[in-house]
Amino acid sequence: MESIINAKTLRAELAATLERVRKGERITVIYRSQAVCRLVPIEAAEQPLGPPAEDSLYGAGAVGRSNDGLSASEHDAVLYGASRR
């Protein structure tokens, strides 16, 4: 089943929306009259994340400072797994 909701509804009903997705529903989110993303159950994801080299954010330069004390390489390990380097 496919549904369409706006971003305001998503913010107001996040827990209920995620439960619907968990049960198998696909939901397209509209923001400023344009579809911006689709929420799908993890098993039904159409395209899994590719290797880090194909991800434009992987290895990107810093855009600010982290306030959690982790380095950029530590953040990459969290996002991509320690064995990806």
C-alpha positions as CSV (number, residue, x, y, z in Angstrom):
1,M,0.0,0.0,0.0
2,E,1.3,3.5,-0.9
3,S,0.2,6.7,0.9
4,I,1.1,10.4,0.6
5,I,1.5,12.7,3.6
6,N,2.9,16.2,4.0
7,A,5.8,17.1,6.2
8,K,3.6,18.8,8.8
9,T,1.7,15.5,9.3
10,L,4.9,13.5,9.5
11,R,6.2,15.8,12.3
12,A,2.9,15.6,14.2
13,E,2.4,11.9,13.7
14,L,5.9,10.5,13.5
15,A,5.5,7.5,15.8
16,A,2.2,6.4,14.2
17,T,3.7,7.0,10.7
18,L,6.8,4.9,11.5
19,E,4.5,2.1,12.8
20,R,2.6,2.1,9.5
21,V,5.9,1.8,7.6
22,R,7.0,-1.0,10.0
23,K,3.9,-2.9,9.1
24,G,4.7,-2.7,5.4
25,E,3.2,0.6,4.1
26,R,5.2,2.8,1.8
27,I,4.7,6.5,2.4
28,T,5.8,9.4,0.2
29,V,6.4,12.7,2.0
30,I,5.5,16.0,0.4
31,Y,7.2,19.2,1.4
32,R,6.3,22.5,-0.3
33,S,4.2,20.8,-2.9
34,Q,7.0,18.4,-4.0
35,A,7.7,14.8,-3.1
36,V,11.0,14.8,-1.2
37,C,11.3,11.2,0.1
38,R,9.7,7.9,0.5
39,L,9.5,5.9,3.7
40,V,9.7,2.2,3.1
41,P,10.1,-0.8,5.3
42,I,13.8,-1.7,5.6
43,E,13.3,-5.1,4.0
44,A,11.7,-3.4,0.9
45,A,14.4,-0.7,0.4
46,E,14.8,-0.5,-3.4
47,Q,18.5,0.4,-3.4
48,P,20.8,-0.5,-0.5
49,L,23.6,1.9,0.2
50,G,26.5,1.3,-2.1
51,P,30.2,1.2,-1.0
52,P,31.5,4.3,0.5
53,A,33.4,5.3,-2.6
54,E,30.0,5.8,-4.3
55,D,28.6,7.9,-1.5
56,S,29.2,11.6,-2.1
57,L,29.4,12.3,1.7
58,Y,32.0,9.7,2.4
59,G,35.3,11.4,2.8
60,A,33.8,14.9,2.3
61,G,35.6,17.7,4.0
62,A,34.5,19.1,7.3
63,V,31.6,21.6,7.3
64,G,31.8,22.5,10.9
65,R,32.9,21.2,14.3
66,S,31.4,18.2,16.0
67,N,30.4,18.8,19.6
68,D,30.5,15.1,20.5
69,G,34.3,14.9,20.6
70,L,34.6,12.4,17.7
71,S,36.9,12.8,14.8
72,A,35.7,12.7,11.2
73,S,37.2,9.2,10.8
74,E,35.3,8.1,13.9
75,H,32.1,9.5,12.4
76,D,32.8,7.6,9.2
77,A,33.2,4.4,11.2
78,V,29.8,5.0,12.8
79,L,28.2,5.7,9.5
80,Y,29.9,3.1,7.3
81,G,31.4,0.5,9.7
82,A,34.9,0.3,10.9
83,S,35.9,-2.3,8.2
84,R,35.0,0.0,5.3
85,R,38.3,1.9,5.1
